[in-house]
Amino acid sequence: MASGEESRATRVWLQKQFRTSGLQLDPGALSYLVDAVQGLHDPEEYIHRIMDEASAGAQRRLTLESLEGLVRRLDGARAQTSGTQVIPAFQTPVLEYDPIRKQFHASPAPPRLFPEAKSKIALYVNRYHLVHQRLRRNRLFRPTHWAGVAGAQGQECELTELKALLGLVGQSKYVLGFLSQPREGEYALEDLSARLPLDIQDAERTPGLFTENSIVVAEGQLQPSGRFKAVALGMPPPESRAASIEALQGLVTFGGSEPDAKEAAAWDASHPDDATLLLSDVWLDDACAMANLEALLATLAEADASSQPPPSLIVLCGDFLSPAGRRAVVGGGAAKTSAAGGAGGGLMGECRRAFDGLGRLLAQFPAVQEKSTLVLVPGPEDVGLGRALPHPGLPRAVLQGLLSAAPNTIVGSNPCRWGKWKVGGCSCS
């Protein structure tokens, strides 16, 4: 229990956080949160999750009852599934390499589904830097131009920028660049400094898949005609996982947060035979599919009664409507969202009824519902933004019935990541 001074400071902080987000807390809800955040490792992240959930549900005034409902939806399964994390595509860390400081850093730009045109250029630039820094750590390509260093002589794999070849006609050099095809049948090699015509007719190739825009290492000479004649062409050599992790200097690439070692050990001890159940093309409007899903849940419930707990994570992947059901709603047209009447009719209404049915089905198996976290991953034909990837999570307007019946539900994106943290590492999917 927090002291009076700490409690007052927490109240002021909470009121400021919610007021800044345009939300208002009733006295009962404020007292609930004051007690809830005590002892949390990251109370700010916990509060932001609640505010995001409240904003998504268009709630501006939170009572104690509505707040408890939000907390149940967000953290209802945390006691049993604290070792499981689901990271949506829009929360996956994006790392960039700074060639000036020669170190990685998290990208400051927020993820966007429809970025500007310059982002495509930035993608190739960042990809080039990622491969280039990896090769510079490789002993075959590491520069050794220091006087008195043993073994400096005979180093023949130093990478040369393409623009630097203009004064080195006829000398054998190693270069790194993108394979491109400016015109049909004509190839070129380009890096961040220049582009040169490429002759690979007599080049030896290492095993690998050489495609346009792939990054390759080439050995050859610049001809007087300005064409680079390659005698060998290969893929950049890989490096060990340990070396890559060391180069990241502690940056998180998977996302989420790693729990305390004691918490991870306790979770491992209580889930020695834990598993993940993954189902795809779960057609909620198909009677046969729903009957099979009911039989599966009944089997899990029976196993739980025999001291075999259900999987801590049950992942349901779309499409969640059958092709026949979708055609019956949209009439075979191109419209894919709610053009036929909002949440009460059309495709949105059909999806809402389908997930309401899923909620009623899960309510029949309380043991599975309490001990398993349900993750929904939308399919390419589900309601949303069409076939664009990454596909955001399903609209909450169609999930209200399911979320009320099964608060242990996580609305994931497509793709998304999930991991089960263990002592000393995590298993990822």
DAVENMO-V551248 format. One record per helix or strand of 2 or more residues. SS is the DSSP state (a for helix, b for strand). FROM is the first residue (numbers start at 1). LEN is the number of residues. If there is no record, write none. Layout:
SS & FROM & LEN
SS & FROM & LEN
This chain:
a & 4 & 17
b & 24 & 2
a & 27 & 10
a & 43 & 14
b & 61 & 2
a & 64 & 12
a & 78 & 4
b & 84 & 5
a & 89 & 3
b & 95 & 4
b & 103 & 4
a & 118 & 20
a & 162 & 6
b & 172 & 12
b & 186 & 5
b & 195 & 5
b & 204 & 2
b & 215 & 8
b & 228 & 8
a & 241 & 8
a & 261 & 10
b & 276 & 4
a & 287 & 19
b & 313 & 5
a & 323 & 8
a & 342 & 3
a & 346 & 18
a & 366 & 6
b & 373 & 5
a & 396 & 3
a & 400 & 6
b & 409 & 4
b & 416 & 7
b & 425 & 4
